[in-house]
Amino acid sequence: MAKITYIEFNGTEHVVEVPNGLTVMEGARDNNIPGIEADCGGACACSTCHVYVDDVWVSKLPAKDEMEADMLDFAFQPDPEKSRLTCQLKVSDALDGLVVRMPEKQI
């Protein structure tokens, strides 16, 4: 289980424990955290679970695959380094302490 901090655009923080094997998106969905819409349900077919990963976590996460990188082109104000789709981040003990920030809106 990993403790993940989701920070809404307005600064509201939600710290939740997410079971291993779920995705960061599923952790947000299961805990009713606003700001991650996940319209495609985690199929990497949209960009509505876009977040900005905290600086210290950028290099600790697995690299984006081509499909995620392509979908991020449709996200609101993507950052080449920090932007990730939460549906593509599988939770494990290695993600304990992860901090993600939501963009102003999802598109």
N, C-alpha and C positions, 0 to 999 in steps of 0.2 A: 504494500500500500504506500502511496506517495501523497504527501501534503502539497497541494498546489494552490498558489495564490492567483486568483483572477482579479484584475483591476479594471473596472468599468472606465469609460472615457471620462466620466465626471469625478473619478478618483475613488469611488466606493470600492473597498476591497472585500473579497470573499475568499476565505481560506477554507478549503475542504480536503478531506481525505478521499482519494480516488483509488479503487481497487486495481491491482496489477491486472493487465490484460485488456482493460478498457482503453479508450482513447481519451485524450485531454478534452475533446469535444463531448464525448459521452459523460465525462465527469461534470462538465458545465450543464449539460441537458438534465442529468439525473438530479442535480442540486438546484435547478431552477435559476441559474445564473443568467441575468439579462446581458445581451450584447453578443451572444453567439447564437445565431439563428439556425444554422445547420439545415438549410432547406433540402439538401439532397440526402440527408440522413447518414452522411459519412462515406459516400461513394466517390469522393473527390471529383464531383461533377459540377461544383459551383465554388464560390469563394466566400460563402456566408458564415464560415467559422474562422475567418482570418483574425490573427492576433499578431502583436509585436512581442517577441520574446525578449525578456530582460537581457541586457548586455552580457552578463556573466554566463548566460546559458547558451548563447549563440553557438559557440564552438563545442559544447557538450552534447548537442543533439545530433542525431543521424542526419546526414546530408539530405537535401530535398531531391526527390526523384524528378524525372522530366515532367510527369503528369502534374505533380504539385506545383512545380515552377510555372507551367503553362496556365494553371488555374489562378495562380497569384497575379497574373497579368490582368485579371478581371476584378481584382480586389480594390477597395477604396484606399488610395494613397499607399500602395505597397512600398515597403522598404527592402532594398535588395539583400540586406544582411539579416534583418530582424523579423521580417514577415514570414509566418508559417500558417499552414492550415491545421487546425487542431485535430481534425479527423485523421491526420497522417502521423500524429504523435502518440505512439503506444506507451501506456503508463507501465513503469517498472520501478523498482526501488531506486534505480539510477536517476529518476526524475523527482525524487523527494526534494522539495524546496523550490521547484520550478515556479517562476513568476511570469505571467503573461498579461499583456495590456490590450484592451479592446480598442479598435479604431473608433472614430466618431460615428461611423455608420457602416453597415454591411450592404454590399450591392451584389 
